[in-house]
Each structure stands twice: as structure tokens, then as C-alpha cells.
Amino acid sequence: MLALIYFIILAVITLGAAACVLLSRHPLYGGLSLIVSMVSLAGIYGLIGSPFLGVVQVMVYAGAIMMLVTFVIMVLNGARDSKTPMFDKVSLFIIPAVIVLAGLVGFALVRSPLAFDTTTLRGSVALTSKTLFDVAQTGPGYFVLFEILGLLLLSAMVAAVLLAKKRLGSVESENMEDKH
Amino acid sequence: MDIIESKTWIEWLITIAKFAFCFVPVLYILLLIPMERRGAGFMQDRQGPNRSYIKIPYFGKIRLLGYVQNMCDGTKLFFKEMFAPAGVNKVLYYVAPAIPFAIVFLSPCVIPWFGPMVFEWGGQMVRIPGSIIDSDVGVLLLFGFSSLSAFGAVLAGWASKSKYSFLGALRTSSMTISYEVCLGLSMMGILLLAGSFNLTDIVSWQEHHVWGIVAQPVAFFCFLIASIAETGRAPFDVAEGEPELVAGYHTEYGAMQFGLFYMGEYSHICINSFLIATLFLGGYAVPFVTTETMQAHMGGSLAILCGVLAFLALAFLHMIHRYSKKLAATNLTNRFEILREYKLYNIVAWTAVVVLVILAFFAWFFYNPQSMVIGGVAVGSLSTALGTALIHLLVLVVKSVIFCWVWIWVRWTLPRFRYDHVMSLGWKIILNIALINLVVTAVIAKLVGGN
């Protein structure tokens, strides 16, 4: 009962903040609403018995990634312009996609049994690592996916570093770091 | 309600009383500000602020060795006008200082302040964990909170609409991201050895094997440097570097709003030194003595504790004696006032010594609590558990105060780094050392311990 009340409060905050991301004109306010939404989503994760996922949500998304996003908003002076129209031509493609996705998620949610049960532990540290890194033949085999994902992220990072280095291979870019 | 009946009243009492530990970082501010000011004075061969006093009728002035300065600072900050420059973003300008200060109250919840209290109550064994939240995510929660607290500085810099604040905010956000990576990676070695994220488990691993600083010396230094950098103090004060950016992200703040940032910074030091003490210096564990041994000889342990405190009081008395001898030889005009104050300290400290020695005597000879056996496990009484918790707490506080002093020591010793030096130190040196350390630790742990 108590957990259900907490769940409703957190769900309202999450959805409200998510709506604010779309409705706010200012990019920085949008980013802040996204942070609030993510933190309360982490609270929901903790409530339904996976504290590990919740903490990782706070640490990685609300902490690191949103910090980078605010950094970019500030550097690119995006915060100065708050007169961007909310809808333009691109929205024609995005809005149907969002509606279809919402329909799919709603369908899946309606079909699955909705039992709100806070007592079972779904994502403790031990359980998560056991599921992810089960190298047994009969196991789910997530560890292969995990390794491949790691490689993918690594290659993405290398590509980003290469893209960020202008004039690749020229003499100036080599000497840039030493001068300052 | 079954949730209330699930625990006895004594469990509820202790569980709720543990929330008082949320205020430890705020109390540490009171310790850290005089420590910083007098410490800076000590390093630069001057007195430091020690002249503010309270006047007590029929006695004279009391200066408390400079501690009264705290009250003056606090009073001044509280009664100043809250002022916002024209053109700031009003909402974010007022919200921003509250964020780091609010996080301060959340952060202490995962630190184990004492070992799990196990005692007998009403014929049953009761176990109360030493941290406010005893979760298996433990230290990750602390990292999550501390990564959120940087948003305060970032928003303050943006909302101030000033170029200096803005640059300070940008530097804060980039530095937080870089050094949190180092912090997390250098911590992973000890987590791998202990096999848990839970800080209580980590401390009990250290208690029964070796301290983290012995098992992971490289990681300790990486962690120390990264956490000094993360608090944003000199020599890593690029975010509020006075020669370049006036005061960085809090240039436009005054009065208690500035005070909130200031207190947030000091509380961050406190939390980080508690974290280092817990991860690498055995946390609440008493050196060379396990908790079981201590509980088996509770009276003796309490007597030794009283003895140590009495020794500290004697050291204080010696200090006062030397001060007053030096002072009596000078011809300062206020020397009689100060000597009278020192006489008061003499009386207080001698009383403390006598009381502590008597307490130690009684604890040693007359206090010998029996343990009961419940379900094949020997379980002590409530008073044994409370005594153990007290000793654990004091040990943890001593360890963390040592690290607080390291912060001040580093600040007043090293010259400050340039921004690009800080970045290359973080990404090119510390990160790589921490990564190599993690790999080596993993290989050795696999070879020695099997799984």
C-alpha cells in the first residue's frame, strides 16, 4: 500500500517532467526536466526491487550524460535562443513515430500481467551480474552481447576522437598539444 | 500496521536515531573552518584568526583558541542582505546554491558509522546495520549523489549571466566528469577484492584481511588525488581560480547563498574523507583488533578508550602550559586576560582527566558484561553493542579528521595547476594508472583466490 503511494507520486513526477521536456522552450529547462524525470525514474526502479539499475540510472544518465548535455547546451549557446518554434517540418516524421511507439509499448503493457509487487528482488547487484555474466552453456548468453556492446562503444569513442581532431595527420594537429 | 510491529521499540529507536548521522558533514564544517584558517596560519608562520571573543560577566573574555571566529562568520553571513544582480535568471539563481547543500544531507546515508550492532533483546537476536541505508549498491549510491551535486555549480554559473561565472561553470562540469571516471576506476580494485559494493562488507573484509591502503597502494593515491580534484579546492581550483575567474561560478553570490556553496564544499571534503577512510583505511575497524576480540573484553576496551582520551587531555594541558609560560614572559597588554582564560582550560582539562581515569578504573575492574547464546551464536547485551558502536564511531572520526587535514595541507602547500594540466593529469595519467591497477588486481586476484 505504502509502496503504491510512493509509486504514484514518483510516476506523476516522472511523467510530468517528461512532458516538461517537450513543452519547455528553453533547452536548459528541458535538460533540467529530463534530469528530474531520470532521478524519479531511478526511484521507481529502486521501488520495484532493482536498486542497482536505479543507482546506475542516477550515476550514468542523470550524473554523467546530462552533465555533458548541459555542457553542450552552454558551449553551443543554445541556451540563448528560446524562440525556436515547437513544431516544424521534421515533426511530421517524429510525431507519428512517437505515437506508434507509444501504441506498441501500451499494447505490450496491457497484454502483460500487471502485478505490482515490491517484495521480490529483481535487480540486485548479485542477480544482475549473475544474469549478465553467466558463461555456462545453458545460460542466457548475455555476456557475448555485453562484450560486443563494449567493442561497439569503444569504436564509437575512437571515431568521435578522430572526428574531433581536425586536419587529421597534418603537422599542426600533432604539434597542437605541445604548444598551448 | 504490520510495518511497525515488525521491529521492537529499541530497534525502531536506534534506526531512527541513526538519521542523526545525516548532520555529521554539517558539524564537520564547524571543525573544518577553524582547522583551515588556523592551519593556513600555521603553514604560513602566522597566528590565524584568534582574536574574536565572547565576554562572560565576572570572568572576562573567552576566545576558545579561535573557535569563536566561526560564530562571527556565521552570524555575518546570515544577516547580510540576499542580493541578486540585475539580469540573472531568478529561479535558477536562487535554486542553485541549495542543490549541493541538499545533497550533503543525503550523502552520509551509505557510510557505515559503526559495525553492525548485534545484541540480545527479549530473548531474540537483533541486528542493526551501521549505515542508514544498508543496501547492496552502497558506494554507488554515494557516487550518484556526488555526481548530482555538481549541477549546483553549473546552474549557478549559468543563471548568474556573467562571463566569469559561466567559464567557472563550464570548467566545473568538465572537471567533474573527468575526475569522477578516475574516482570510480581507482575504487574498483578494492571492490573487486572485497567482492561487494556494500561499504559494511568492504570494511569487514579489511578488518579480517588487510587494510585497503596495503592491498591497493596505487589505487589509494589515485583515489586521493581524484577526490581532492573533485572537491574543486586548490591546487585543483580551476573552477573558481581567483587569479583568472574572480571567484568562478559563485562570483555573483553573496551572503548566505555564498555560504551555502562554501558549506557544500566543506561538507564534500568531509564526505570524501569519510569515504577514503572507509575504503582504504579500514573504516570503523580498530587497528590490529577485531570486533569480536573487542566485544569479548568490553570493559578493558572501554578502559583503554578512556585512557586514550585522558592522554589527549594531558597533551592539551601540556600545550596550554607551554603557551602560558611563553605568554607570561612577554609584555603583551592583554596577557593577564589570556592567562586567566588558560587557567579555566586547566581546570576543565584536569577535571576531565580525573573523571576519565576513574571511569577507566571502574570499566576495567567492575564492568564485565556476559554474552548469551542464542541459536548457537554468542550474542552480547545492548550495552556491549552500544560501547562497540561508540568506539567504532570515534575511530572512524579520527581517521577522517586525518584526511581532512590532508586536504588543508595539500591546499596550502602545492601551487595551483593550470586548466590543461589538470585535464591531462586526469585523463592521461591517473585514468591510465587506475586502469592498469584494476587489470593487475583482477589478474592477481584470479591467480591467487580462484574465483
Interface residues (C-beta under 8 A of the other chain):
Chain A: L2 L28 L32 I35 V39 A42 P51 F52 G54 V55 V56 V58 M59 A62 G63 A64 M67 L68 T70 F71 M74 V75 A79 S124 V125 A126 H180
Chain B: I3 S135 D136 V137 L140 L141 F143 G144 F145 S147 L148 A150 F151 V154 L155 W158 F166 A169 L170 S173 S174 T176 I177 E180 S196 F197 D420
